[in-house]
Amino acid sequence: MGKSAQKDQIGDEPYHLLAYHCLDVAACSYLMVQNNLLGVRPCWRHVPRECGDI
């Protein structure tokens, strides 16, 4: 049974909302870049920081 499978009991859901998933992904990605786990830090400086930087 995966995270998307729902139970009938209130308050015991085996999943989390999309907003929380996005925060989890962002936090993990940030740590991966900061610790250069996949060797992407040199490429990171080319990513625009704000919309006007494109």
N, C-alpha and C positions, 0 to 999 in steps of 0.2 A: 504494500500500500504506500503510494507516494504522498508528497506534500499536498497535492491537489485533491486527493480523496477527502471527502468531507464526512464527518461524523454527525449523528443526529443530536448529540449532547451539546448543550450550550456552554461555551467557555472552554471547551477541550478540543479546539480545532487543530488538526495536524498540518496546518499551512500558515503562511503569513502573507499579509497584503502586499500588493505590487510596490507600493511606496516604500515599505520596509525592505523589500528585496533590492530595490534600486539603491537604497542607502548602504546595504550590505555590500553590493557590488562596487559602489564608489569607494567605500572604506578599504576593501581588499585591494582594489586597483591602485589606490593611493599608496598603500604600504608596499605593494609590489614594485611600483616605480621608485619610491624612496629608497628601497633596499636593492634596487636594480636586479631583481630576481630573474627577469627574462632578457636582460641586456637592453632594455628600451630607454634607459635614461638619456643617452646621447640624442635620441630622436625626440624626446619630450620637449626640448627647447624650441623646436620648430612648430609646436602646437600653439595656435593663437590663444591668448589668455582671455580676451574679450571679443565681442562681435566686431568692434571697430578695428581690430588688429589684422583682419583678413585681407 
